[in-house]
Amino acid sequence: MTFLRSHPVFVGVLAVLIAFFLLFDWNWLRSPLESYVSKKTQRTFRIAELHVKLGLTPTIRLRDLQFGNADWGKAEPMATVKELEFTVSLRDLFEGKVLVPRVALTDAELLFERLKDNRKNWIVSEPHDASPSRLRIGSLSVNNGRLRYFDYGIPFELTVQASTFDPAAEKAAKDADAKPSNDRYTTRYAFKGKYHEATFSGNALTGEVLSFQETGVLFPLKGSLVAGTTKLDVEGSIADAANISGIDVALRISGQTLANLYRFHELRSVAPGAKAQPPRYTRCDRGHRAEVAAASWHATG
């Protein structure tokens, strides 16, 4: 009490700050934020609601987000998301980097495009910037969403439809603060696409969270890819798919011919009736050990 009486100014400022944070509505910043992003990127940017949870790793939630595409891309938004929630590492921001440890998407439509000159529509620092992005995403969870990717230089196109089929996992999939729980399959990814003139399709089951880089979080993976009469099956677990820190997967290829996978995997000898013995690849950076089981190919008939 003596301290409070002898420092009335400090107490008054502290009371004002507490009241400010308790009463502050982050939506007051929504219109200025929309104007700033639209002007900076020369694209349309709209959100219906903005909320920020303060902390050492702030959590930001946006509702009904729409972000326009680059002027050279398709005439449709690059991103339309019912709810986007993500965390930001303040420590990395102070070092001039942008690390997003977790992104949670709900009802999302995403369109990614890349031109022959390496311009990418997800690079938003400048409209014609072809430099690498400083943005790094640690992990991702999706509760219903579709992603389309077009690379006009290769050429390559891919469509992925994601859905969380485990009701118990839906809440965690929407929450960027939720601790990853990848002890069972909860999310399905159905995909199809074309690489040059070769078409492919498949399905994959994973846990609640996909990790990409700098997390060390393992996620289970079980899926298959079909190209013509050839099928590739994979089952195991991976940590940080974009910059692998751990992996333990088994692969199996079967079909009348491996020629259908030639464009996807540089096989040097292909014959009708070819079969592959299941290779297994294991790696753990943290344990400083790596083991690779070589695949052996056999041709019959």
KEROZA-645241 format. One line per 8 residues: number of its first residue (from 1); their letters; for each residue z, x negated, y negated of N, C-alpha, C. Coordinates in steps of 0.001 Angstrom, whole numbers, plus 500000, padded with zeros to 6 digits. Layout:
NUM> A> Z,X,Y,Z,X,Y,Z,X,Y ~ ... .
// end
This chain:
1> MTFLRSHP> 500000,499180,501202,500000,500000,500000,500000,499147,498749 ~ 500717,498001,498798,500742,497108,497641,499348,496605,497317 ~ 498585,496254,498372,497219,495774,498163,496361,496849,497509 ~ 496479,498092,497955,495668,499181,497410,495991,499412,495931 ~ 497292,499326,495587,497672,499558,494190,497195,498427,493289 ~ 497185,497202,493827,496819,496052,493001,495319,495802,492945 ~ 494540,496503,493738,493081,496329,493745,492395,497698,493661 ~ 492615,498440,492589,492042,499785,492479,490517,499783,492425 .
9> VFVGVLAV> 489928,498743,491795,488467,498682,491692,487839,498514,493069 ~ 488415,497596,493858,487908,497351,495215,487999,498629,496055 ~ 489128,499302,495957,489326,500534,496720,488316,501591,496287 ~ 488079,501674,494982,487129,502661,494478,485715,502402,494966 ~ 485289,501128,494931,483952,500769,495409,483825,501051,496899 ~ 484872,500696,497666,484844,500932,499105,484740,502418,499419 ~ 485473,503243,498661,485434,504695,498870,484048,505248,498572 ~ 483432,504733,497508,482079,505180,497150,481078,504805,498243 .
17> LIAFFLLF> 481191,503572,498783,480276,503131,499831,480441,503969,501091 ~ 481689,504263,501457,481937,505084,502637,481348,506479,502457 ~ 481570,507057,501302,481029,508390,501011,479507,508371,501017 ~ 478952,507278,500479,477490,507159,500419,476886,507169,501816 ~ 477445,506342,502722,476898,506259,504072,477157,507529,504872 ~ 478258,508221,504577,478540,509461,505292,477609,510588,504849 ~ 477270,510618,503567,476469,511701,503020,474978,511373,502916 ~ 474635,510092,503090,473245,509681,502879,472318,510321,503905 .
25> DWNWLRSP> 471212,510863,503418,470188,511460,504272,468978,510527,504277 ~ 468678,509944,505426,467580,508986,505505,466239,509620,505198 ~ 466158,510935,505275,464891,511597,504944,464544,511488,503466 ~ 465530,511103,502636,465213,510845,501236,464215,509687,501108 ~ 464199,508823,502109,463292,507667,502082,461963,507951,502793 ~ 461833,509153,503363,460649,509452,504165,459358,509384,503352 ~ 459306,510058,502212,458088,510055,501398,457744,508672,500858 ~ 458721,507913,500310,458405,506540,499876,457903,505665,501024 .
33> LESYVSKK> 458478,505858,502227,458041,505082,503381,456611,505434,503765 ~ 456296,506726,503761,454931,507149,504072,453936,506551,503085 ~ 454271,506586,501805,453375,506053,500775,453193,504547,500926 ~ 454306,503846,501206,454251,502390,501320,453370,501968,502501 ~ 453604,502588,503687,452839,502218,504880,451368,502581,504708 ~ 451087,503747,504143,449701,504169,503941,448965,503214,503005 ~ 449634,502801,501935,449008,501885,500982,448835,500501,501583 ~ 449830,500038,502334,449794,498692,502907,448722,498557,503976 .
41> TQRTFRIA> 448538,499591,504792,447606,499524,505914,446281,500221,505639 ~ 446217,500984,504531,445032,501783,504205,444722,502778,505327 ~ 445785,503335,505890,445657,504362,506918,446651,505485,506628 ~ 446362,506644,507168,447270,507772,507007,448525,507555,507849 ~ 449686,507788,507241,450956,507667,507961,451831,508848,507570 ~ 452241,509636,508568,453045,510825,508318,454179,510919,509338 ~ 455352,511296,508882,456482,511576,509770,457206,512805,509239 ~ 457789,513588,510157,458484,514810,509759,459969,514572,509570 .
49> ELHVKLGL> 460511,513537,510237,461946,513280,510149,462219,511800,510382 ~ 463163,511260,509614,463557,509857,509731,465066,509775,509866 ~ 465528,509010,510857,466964,508802,511026,467208,507357,511437 ~ 468241,506737,510872,468580,505350,511171,470045,505264,511563 ~ 470292,504625,512688,471660,504340,513127,471927,502867,512859 ~ 472818,502575,511918,473053,501209,511487,473856,500420,512514 ~ 473680,499109,512486,474383,498212,513389,473700,496862,513387 ~ 474180,495928,514214,473552,494617,514309,472137,494726,514866 .
57> TPTIRLRD> 471924,495746,515702,470581,496072,516189,470327,497539,515859 ~ 469845,497831,514639,469677,499223,514201,468740,500010,515116 ~ 469015,501300,515231,468147,502206,515979,467469,503151,515002 ~ 466154,503235,515074,465361,504060,514160,464663,505150,514966 ~ 464770,506379,514509,464130,507500,515187,463191,508219,514227 ~ 461966,508428,514658,460952,509135,513888,460466,510327,514702 ~ 460309,511465,514042,459790,512663,514719,458444,513062,514130 ~ 457580,513589,515018,456247,514073,514624,455515,513018,513807 .
65> LQFGNADW> 455358,511862,514405,454680,510747,513745,453183,510820,513978 ~ 452423,510504,512934,450971,510366,513050,450532,509161,512231 ~ 449811,508254,512894,449333,507042,512238,447828,506940,512437 ~ 447090,506818,511340,445643,506815,511383,445053,505578,512036 ~ 443803,505696,512417,443100,504592,513053,442436,503693,512007 ~ 442023,502495,512431,441265,501603,511553,439943,502271,511169 ~ 439395,501905,510021,438181,502573,509544,436976,502303,510440 ~ 437036,501247,511250,435924,500941,512151,436100,501581,513531 .
73> GKAEPMAT> 437234,502210,513779,437520,502776,515091,437082,504223,515219 ~ 437496,504835,516310,437183,506237,516553,437811,507110,515470 ~ 437166,508229,515185,437629,509114,514122,438749,510025,514617 ~ 439866,509415,515000,441049,510136,515447,442253,509226,515250 ~ 443458,509778,515215,444643,508943,514974,444815,507860,516040 ~ 445353,506720,515625,445696,505679,516587,446942,506073,517374 ~ 447844,506808,516711,449085,507206,517372,449535,508576,516888 ~ 449869,509436,517834,450509,510718,517559,451688,510828,518516 .
81> VKELEFTV> 452900,510887,517979,454098,510833,518813,455079,511912,518380 ~ 455520,512714,519337,456509,513756,519034,457827,513133,518623 ~ 458260,512100,519351,459484,511395,518985,459362,509927,519376 ~ 459619,509072,518402,459613,507626,518604,460977,507085,518223 ~ 461610,506390,519164,462909,505787,518900,462840,504319,519313 ~ 463305,503420,518435,463237,502002,518753,464372,501249,518071 ~ 464690,500095,518626,465704,499214,518058,465023,497988,517466 ~ 465686,497357,516506,465136,496183,515821,466183,495077,515801 .
89> SLRDLFEG> 465768,493853,516104,466670,492705,516072,466721,492143,514655 ~ 467875,492296,513982,468015,491778,512627,467974,490245,512605 ~ 468513,489621,513627,468519,488160,513680,467099,487603,513650 ~ 466189,488237,514408,464805,487762,514421,464104,488050,513098 ~ 464463,489160,512439,463868,489463,511143,464192,488375,510127 ~ 465416,487878,510151,465815,486813,509232,465036,485526,509494 ~ 464492,485382,510732,463702,484209,511086,462204,484452,510909 ~ 461852,485580,510298,460445,485884,510044,459703,486447,511236 .
97> KVLVPRVA> 460435,486917,512250,459822,487497,513440,460191,488972,513534 ~ 459415,489715,514297,459699,491135,514502,459868,491368,516002 ~ 461117,491474,516443,461414,491748,517846,461993,493146,517972 ~ 461347,493959,518781,461800,495315,519074,462296,495320,520518 ~ 463604,495220,520725,464129,495122,522093,463785,496321,522978 ~ 463702,497511,522383,463455,498700,523195,462672,499732,522389 ~ 461669,500335,523016,460903,501439,522443,460980,502612,523416 ~ 461277,503803,522898,461313,505020,523711,460333,506022,523118 .
105> LTDAELLF> 459369,506455,523913,458331,507383,523461,458466,508721,524167 ~ 458280,509798,523401,458275,511143,523964,457029,511877,523478 ~ 456236,512393,524423,455006,513136,524100,454130,512324,523150 ~ 453596,511225,523661,452830,510287,522836,451356,510264,523228 ~ 450502,510135,522214,449063,509918,522395,448708,508638,521645 ~ 448302,507594,522392,448027,506294,521790,446587,505887,522058 ~ 445952,505298,521057,444568,504838,521157,444489,503403,520656 ~ 444165,502467,521558,444028,501062,521200,442567,500648,521358 .
113> ERLKDNRK> 442052,499906,520370,440668,499464,520396,440567,498003,519967 ~ 439627,497305,520578,439364,495903,520230,437858,495688,520136 ~ 437411,495079,519022,435996,494815,518812,435594,493457,519383 ~ 434289,493203,519417,433774,491932,519916,434253,490762,519061 ~ 434467,490993,517754,434920,489917,516868,436438,489732,516903 ~ 437100,490397,517871,438541,490282,518119,439395,491070,517136 ~ 438811,491921,516314,439623,492813,515497,440272,493858,516400 ~ 441557,494104,516154,442318,495051,516966,442908,496115,516054 .
121> NWIVSEPH> 442839,497365,516481,443326,498423,515598,444842,498479,515524 ~ 445549,497773,516415,447014,497757,516349,447542,496627,515463 ~ 446674,495775,514968,447069,494767,513986,446987,495428,512619 ~ 448130,495654,511973,448158,496487,510769,448592,495732,509521 ~ 448734,494399,509595,449159,493660,508407,448112,493735,507308 ~ 446847,493610,507675,445732,493778,506763,444626,494502,507524 ~ 443798,495308,506838,442793,496110,507528,441811,495304,508377 ~ 441472,494058,507967,440481,493279,508703,441087,492009,509298 .
129> DASPSRLR> 442366,492023,509544,443061,490863,510088,442773,490720,511580 ~ 442393,489505,512011,442133,489236,513426,443141,488246,513999 ~ 444218,487971,513271,445223,487009,513711,446191,487649,514706 ~ 446916,486831,515484,447880,487385,516446,448995,488165,515746 ~ 449507,489174,516416,450578,489980,515847,451916,489266,515978 ~ 452792,489424,514970,454141,488873,515040,455098,489822,515764 ~ 454622,491028,516039,455453,492034,516699,455595,491725,518181 ~ 456833,491733,518668,457116,491552,520094,457953,492730,520568 .
137> IGSLSVNN> 457524,493351,521656,458235,494488,522218,458893,494055,523510 ~ 460216,494239,523591,460950,493811,524773,460760,494730,525952 ~ 460971,496045,525765,460872,496985,526876,460434,498352,526365 ~ 459966,499175,527294,459395,500479,526941,459791,501516,527967 ~ 460142,502712,527469,460335,503873,528338,459490,505016,527787 ~ 458924,505807,528679,458004,506875,528279,458395,508176,528966 ~ 458548,509230,528177,458746,510567,528703,457537,511398,528294 ~ 456511,511320,529095,455220,511983,528862,454420,511263,527769 .
145> GRLRYFDY> 453254,510794,528143,452406,510124,527176,451075,509729,527786 ~ 450114,509481,526898,448794,509027,527340,448352,507872,526461 ~ 447844,506836,527093,447311,505681,526382,445851,505488,526769 ~ 445012,505266,525761,443614,504927,526002,443320,503580,525345 ~ 442659,502708,526093,442332,501374,525579,440842,501113,525768 ~ 440202,500636,524700,438782,500312,524742,438588,498887,524210 ~ 438047,498034,525053,437685,496675,524642,436164,496601,524665 ~ 435573,496590,523473,434119,496638,523370,433476,495276,523577 .
153> GIPFELTV> 434264,494222,523712,433720,492899,523919,433514,492567,525380 ~ 434353,493084,526298,434263,492666,527705,433051,493221,528453 ~ 432765,494532,528522,433516,495703,528056,434520,496180,529109 ~ 435554,496907,528601,436615,497396,529476,437213,498641,528848 ~ 437502,499633,529651,438179,500832,529159,439205,501305,530177 ~ 440307,501852,529659,441426,502250,530514,442119,503463,529923 ~ 442460,504409,530776,443269,505563,530397,444477,505630,531315 ~ 445674,505711,530719,446915,505771,531485,447693,507017,531081 .
161> QASTFDPA> 448091,507815,532049,448902,509000,531816,450279,508759,532416 ~ 451324,508836,531586,452691,508562,532045,453528,509824,532009 ~ 454400,509969,532996,455303,511116,533031,456574,510746,533787 ~ 457714,511226,533289,458999,511036,533963,459247,512244,534856 ~ 459275,512015,536167,459391,513141,537096,460828,513371,537563 ~ 461749,512479,537198,463152,512635,537574,463913,513255,536402 ~ 464352,514526,536503,465051,515174,535381,466271,514396,534905 ~ 466955,513723,535825,468147,512970,535445,467813,511764,534577 .
169> AEKAAKDA> 466557,511308,534615,466164,510116,533861,465529,510453,532515 ~ 465230,511732,532272,464524,512102,531042,465326,511763,529794 ~ 466622,512033,529817,467455,511767,528646,467470,510280,528312 ~ 467628,509440,529329,467649,507989,529104,466302,507479,528635 ~ 465208,508095,529103,463873,507664,528704,463615,507906,527224 ~ 464319,508876,526634,464143,509191,525221,465058,508381,524309 ~ 466027,507691,524905,467090,507032,524148,466897,505522,524141 ~ 466602,504952,522966,466376,503511,522854,467665,502717,523017 .
177> DAKPSNDR> 468818,503378,522903,470103,502696,523077,470607,502745,524512 ~ 469946,503517,525362,470404,503673,526738,470234,502372,527514 ~ 471217,502075,528341,471149,500879,529176,470112,501093,530271 ~ 469165,500138,530453,468125,500314,531471,468715,500526,532857 ~ 468203,501529,533541,468624,501810,534911,467368,501893,535765 ~ 467064,500797,536448,465843,500716,537235,466128,500632,538729 ~ 467132,501395,539181,467511,501328,540582,466733,502302,541462 ~ 465816,503074,540862,465011,504007,541639,463733,504326,540858 .
185> YTTRYAFK> 462773,504921,541546,461524,505329,540887,461758,506626,540117 ~ 461416,506612,538845,461610,507799,538011,460369,508162,537187 ~ 459421,507226,537053,458274,507427,536172,456984,507163,536923 ~ 456003,508025,536698,454696,507885,537346,453627,507557,536300 ~ 452781,506591,536621,451639,506233,535779,450360,506440,536585 ~ 449511,507338,536098,448199,507550,536710,447161,506919,535790 ~ 446260,506119,536351,445304,505413,535498,443903,505457,536089 ~ 442939,505284,535206,441538,505173,535608,440809,504400,534521 .
193> GKYHEATF> 439695,503785,534900,438976,503009,533901,437700,502418,534436 ~ 437146,501504,533622,435884,500857,533964,435900,499429,533437 ~ 435511,498491,534287,435384,497087,533914,433935,496702,534138 ~ 433180,496438,533054,431727,496339,533117,431214,497655,533706 ~ 430565,497626,534835,430066,498863,535442,430900,499292,536644 ~ 431965,498579,536933,432809,498898,538083,433926,499846,537664 ~ 434017,500977,538341,435068,501948,538031,436260,501751,538974 ~ 437428,502177,538524,438632,502065,539324,439594,503173,538932 .
201> SGNALTGE> 440571,503432,539772,441608,504424,539484,442817,504107,540338 ~ 443942,504724,540002,445134,504469,540800,446372,505139,540251 ~ 447490,504873,540910,448785,505406,540515,449839,504323,540682 ~ 450910,504439,539902,452015,503496,540027,453326,504218,539750 ~ 454355,503885,540507,455703,504384,540287,456565,503239,539766 ~ 457412,503520,538756,458310,502509,538215,459664,503152,537928 ~ 460579,502345,537404,461883,502857,537015,461852,503446,535614 ~ 463008,503553,534984,463101,504163,533657,462441,503304,532587 .
209> VLSFQETG> 462500,501975,532747,462089,501063,531686,461111,500029,532218 ~ 460029,499792,531461,459129,498670,531713,459523,497540,530773 ~ 459731,496352,531309,460064,495211,530451,458819,494359,530240 ~ 458672,493821,529022,457480,493053,528672,457771,491595,528372 ~ 458803,491326,527576,459107,489943,527242,460535,489814,526706 ~ 461151,488678,527026,462449,488283,526475,463589,489242,526817 ~ 463514,489914,527975,464593,490827,528370,465270,490406,529670 ~ 464500,489878,530615,465039,489559,531928,465334,490785,532775 .
217> VLFPLKGS> 464882,491963,532338,465154,493218,533048,464090,493444,534124 ~ 464513,493515,535366,463603,493799,536472,463306,495293,536539 ~ 462058,495633,536807,461722,497035,537060,460957,497125,538384 ~ 461245,498161,539175,460558,498326,540460,459123,498788,540230 ~ 458250,498420,541142,456844,498797,541026,456269,499076,542403 ~ 455636,500233,542536,454939,500582,543765,453692,501355,543375 ~ 452525,500823,543740,451317,501507,543315,450098,501066,544098 ~ 448984,501664,543744,447723,501345,544406,446579,501465,543416 .
225> LVAGTTKL> 445546,500677,543643,444320,500714,542847,443152,500871,543804 ~ 442247,501768,543479,441079,502028,544314,439820,501723,543527 ~ 438958,500880,544110,437650,500571,543534,436614,500752,544633 ~ 435843,501834,544564,434896,502139,545627,435635,502451,546916 ~ 435285,501735,548000,435951,501947,549288,437102,500963,549502 ~ 437413,500168,548487,438435,499137,548614,439719,499574,547918 ~ 440862,499253,548527,442149,499660,547987,443092,498460,547911 ~ 443785,498349,546775,444796,497319,546566,446151,497998,546420 .
233> DVEGSIAD> 447105,497626,547277,448463,498163,547208,449414,497064,546762 ~ 450388,497431,545930,451381,496475,545456,452755,497128,545508 ~ 453760,496358,545892,455130,496861,545906,456089,495699,545678 ~ 457058,495925,544818,458034,494880,544537,458739,495123,543224 ~ 459053,494044,542514,459723,494156,541220,459265,493023,540308 ~ 459258,493313,538989,458791,492362,537984,459746,492419,536798 ~ 459960,491270,536173,460716,491206,534926,459818,490605,533854 ~ 459666,491315,532735,458896,490835,531583,457434,490606,531957 .
241> AANISGID> 456690,491709,532095,455323,491657,532586,454383,490854,531691 ~ 454619,490844,530365,453731,490115,529457,453975,488613,529492 ~ 455174,488209,529834,455537,486795,529934,456553,486676,531058 ~ 456055,486679,532280,456878,486913,533475,458044,485940,533583 ~ 459251,486515,533703,460451,485711,533917,460985,485871,535330 ~ 460483,486851,536058,460885,487057,537445,459922,488000,538131 ~ 459575,487704,539381,458638,488569,540101,458832,488403,541602 ~ 458758,489504,542313,458810,489508,543770,457962,490682,544227 .
249> VALRISGQ> 456707,490429,544557,455793,491509,544904,454997,491154,546161 ~ 454619,492187,546894,453752,492045,548061,452447,492771,547761 ~ 451327,492152,548108,450013,492721,547870,449299,492954,549200 ~ 448502,494013,549248,447712,494296,550436,446368,494860,550006 ~ 445302,494281,550500,443951,494742,550179,443276,495192,551464 ~ 442654,496355,551428,441973,496873,552610,440703,497597,552197 ~ 439744,497664,553126,438505,498385,552843,437350,497834,553638 ~ 436202,498471,553533,435014,498044,554253,434466,496732,553706 .
257> TLANLYRF> 434656,496503,552395,434160,495287,551766,435028,494960,550562 ~ 435192,493682,550293,435932,493245,549112,435037,493141,547890 ~ 433741,493450,548050,432810,493333,546930,433205,494232,545770 ~ 433849,495365,546078,434234,496294,545012,435289,495703,544091 ~ 436041,494715,544577,437074,494078,543762,436617,492747,543171 ~ 435355,492377,543404,434891,491054,542974,435033,490866,541472 ~ 434726,491908,540702,434797,491784,539246,436241,491667,538762 ~ 437175,492159,539555,438580,492129,539152,439295,490875,539650 .
265> HELRSVAP> 438807,490300,540724,439464,489132,541313,438354,488190,541777 ~ 438334,486974,541268,437227,486064,541524,437243,485537,542964 ~ 436840,486410,543895,436724,486012,545299,435416,485261,545488 ~ 435452,484151,546225,434267,483321,546381,433432,483712,547592 ~ 434039,484323,548578,433270,484740,549749,433651,486164,550105 ~ 432647,487018,550190,432876,488432,550455,431985,488857,551607 ~ 432535,489584,552555,431745,490014,553698,432140,491419,554102 ~ 431224,492162,554715,431575,493503,555177,432734,493439,556164 .
273> GAKAQPPR> 433594,494438,556101,434723,494515,557005,435817,493514,556690 ~ 435814,492934,555478,436806,491916,555126,438188,492538,555022 ~ 439199,491777,555451,440587,492204,555370,441431,491077,554804 ~ 442521,491433,554176,443401,490415,553595,444780,490499,554219 ~ 445299,489345,554647,446688,489299,555063,447560,489491,553835 ~ 448625,490283,553914,449431,490576,552716,450075,489317,552139 ~ 449646,488876,550917,450319,487760,550271,451580,488243,549557 ~ 452515,487342,549374,453721,487683,548627,453980,486595,547611 .
281> YTRCDRGH> 454271,487016,546380,454515,486056,545320,455920,486261,544783 ~ 456685,485190,544739,458056,485274,544259,458301,484194,543229 ~ 458967,484579,542147,459268,483605,541105,460529,484039,540378 ~ 461338,483095,540004,462546,483373,539225,462769,482221,538267 ~ 462426,482421,536983,462563,481363,535994,464008,480935,535828 ~ 464919,481901,535844,466314,481574,535587,466893,480695,536690 ~ 466370,480862,537909,466854,480046,539001,466042,478779,539183 ~ 465023,478587,538348,464178,477399,538402,463584,477193,539790 .
289> RAEVAAAS> 463093,478281,540372,462469,478146,541681,461258,479052,541745 ~ 460253,478633,542445,459037,479431,542590,458502,479276,544001 ~ 458008,480359,544549,457457,480326,545899,456201,481174,545915 ~ 455118,480621,546381,453863,481356,546441,453344,481321,547866 ~ 453127,482476,548440,452534,482556,549762,451047,482760,549614 ~ 450246,481842,550120,448808,481899,549932,448193,483030,550741 ~ 447201,483677,550156,446502,484752,550855,445431,484169,551764 ~ 445229,484758,552919,444161,484330,553814,443216,485502,554042 .
297> WHATG> 441937,485233,553926,440949,486292,553993,440201,486199,555331 ~ 439932,487347,555924,439242,487385,557206,438077,488366,557104 ~ 436974,488040,557741,435828,488939,557794,435569,489321,559234 ~ 435302,490612,559449,435028,491089,560800,433722,491854,560813 ~ 433165,491975,561984,431935,492737,562159,430775,492094,561502 .
// end
